[in-house]
Amino acid sequence: MITYKPRVALLAAALLLTGCVGGAAALPDHRPDATGPRAGAPTTAAPMPDVALEVAPQQLPGLGPKTWGDVPPEARQAVVVTGSGRNSSRSTVVLYERSDIGWEARAEWPAHNGLRGWTDHHRAGDRRSPIGVFTLTDAGGLLRDPGTRLPYDQGPGFTINGTGFEGEPLAGSFDYVIAIDYNRRPGTTPLDWTRPLGAGRGGGIWLHVDHGGPTQGCVSIEREHMRELLRTLDPDLRPVVVMGDAKSLAR
């Protein structure tokens, strides 16, 4: 279940930033009063108390200028996948949404990525996940639509069997998938094998159900988290995935 952070501090920050502070008590009192200040006399405002305020960042945390520059300005949802290391198959997924006051983290989940880690130049069969910023436009799975607003293709084409790199069963991994728009044609089923960059550059890179081990190049999270992600992503908010090892994302 997605846990929403309290917004009290964020709203306080917004009020301060927009100048919405004070009120009637901040206005000079013009009533006759022998002990009060003369009408029109300068007054000294009481000092603001020292308050620690949580302000939502105006760009996605952990991204350097190059990566941030690749995030479309219209994107208001972002799935940020940060690998533990260049050659690590473990990563963390954070779901962000952009509000009027900045980017806010909505959920954080553990994840797996490619067996051999990450690459700037993904090739078919290299067992690394591609680094970059990609749109999220299409979903599908073996099981019926859990309530996503993305186009959803359900069918037996998402059946998978066999075992993973650590001997774990792969069955059920494609019960729910979200196509990552790397070397594919957006607006089609995740099963569409059109490869605009050519077959040699690989493809079929998805977010899918975790099977307990490294992937061929996809990103996997637990089943309940996939369901939550599918229900949360909204095509009207132009969702993207930002993925790579921490050092690469910080460039």
Disulfide bonds with the S-S distance in Angstrom:
none
